[in-house]
């Protein structure tokens, strides 16, 4: 308990800029080495901000009430109503008071948005676009579950399941059928299928979701699926460098599409430390696709883009994928989840890397 209290005290000293340069540098290093502590710092910063905004909101509301109490509304109404021609002169007389009251009301509303987290919630903000692809609006909510049941009974092995209601991208985590995508891709689904580049479709179940990191772990449960011998890539555990060349493969349409770019920031949307910003053209359907470096290491998962900035995409850092995997309850796993420790893509040309990668990347279809 004491250690938790000490850590909170250190975090607050860090956020209030009460550390000297040496202490701050040491704490920055601690954040980079321990994603859990970094996440705790971000959460505590948000909490402190909410408290500050709430206090400011209460003060502003009190100020607004004081201003309202100072206005003689009955007298103003009496003066205004009989002689419409006096409106202009009355406006000039009370303009400053009314303007202050209106300003206080506007700030109070903004304070409420801040306190609830709505103003800077990346999923609610119009400038942030999660990249789930709408595939069909023809299947209504009543028919979705019925159709999914019919497909389970009648679907022949390796048949293609179409059209799906929403889509995204996923990629293999293990050789024995575990797959990762974004939480927002599968959220609200009745059933989920994945389809490989050959057109073979497999039913999956959702094993674990982490809405905070926008991660969903799936498992292929289709008897037609044959396990891989191994995966050619690994999940990178350390941070990547600014300016590093990266690429992604995803399904913004019904075939794999390559996107090439570079890592443009070590934080994501609105300074989100759980994500990278990358300069890569992405579109709805790229959500859940792997972000790889030149050596073929998976360094992140594509999750969204900034609508007002061309080429500004965001990817959840691989360290948070590893953290999500560690948090999966063991009793929810039907088979062992063992990540690949050998990278066979390093040293290959980009073309050869992509040729080998395609077999392990899937279109995710949500019903």
Phi, psi and omega in degrees: 000318180297321181294324178294318178296319178298319180294319178297319178298319179294318180297316181294321177296322178295313182289332179269006178060041179261004178266150172282175186300320182292316179295321180294318178298319179294322180288324175300319178296320179297321178296319180294325184277336185233096180304327179297318178292320178300316178296322179295322178297314180298317180296319181290324177297318178297319180296315179299320179296320179295319177297315180297317181293323179295317178298318179295322179296316179299318180295318180295321178296320178295318177299318180296321179294321178297317179296317180297321180294332182282345180275133175268085187297320182296318181292319179298317180296320181295322181286328185279315190297315184293325186234092180305333181292346181273358184302318183297315181293322177294321177301317179298323183291319186254008186304313184296321181292313181297321180297318179297316180299318179295319180297317179298319179297317180297314181296323179298319178297316178298320178299320177297318178297320178295316183296327180272354180081004184290323187296323184246017174286115187296332180282338180264346186279135185291344182273352179248127184240110173290142194260043172281137184261128176280121185257327180199140174252008187277340182269115181276172187297327181289318185283340186300310183293323179295315180297321179297320179295317178299319180296319180299323183281318191259349187292119174288159180303138175065016178281154179275130180261124182220160356266341186083157181263318176227158181217162177199203181233151174216166177215156185292134174265325183223166180286339185262018167110012173272139186227149177240144173212189177275148176300319184291344177287319186257356182300130179082011184280150168272320177207156184227137174234154171239150182228130180274179184290345177273354181093000178283134185245141183225140176282142178230161172242151178275119183271318186201142175231146175230090182301328182297322179260000180059048182235138174228130177257126181246161174226131177289124180242015181275127180297342180284344182284134176249128184299148175285157173287323178191168174258146184273357185230166177236163176267121183288134183266335182261170180285155177260163188264149176300134180088356182294137178288133182222165175209162178219155175233128182210187185236067171289346169219187190279032173206154183294139181235132180269137173234130183239140179189213181212161179281114187261344176202147180272004172232158184265213185298129180056036176078019180297116184282352179275356187225161169258155164257133180232145178269086181218135175287119178229160183218166176309128186114340178282344180306131178092355180285152180284144171252121186240151174267183184295338180270000179085018174274137174282117182253354180183179180233120179301133184229333183186183178212162177268120188290333184269359182231119180295132174077006179266099179249165183230146181221130176296132183294146183298332180297329179280333170296315179297322179295319179297320179298318179296332183274357180292126176299131184297330181286352178269354181263123178278334176226159182293138178259099182244118181283151178293138179249001183237129179253116180256006179270336182301133179091346179277157174292161179303319180299315180291324177299314182295319180300320180283328183290327190302330182290347186246010180245137188231151164278130178262127180242125186249134181239000000 
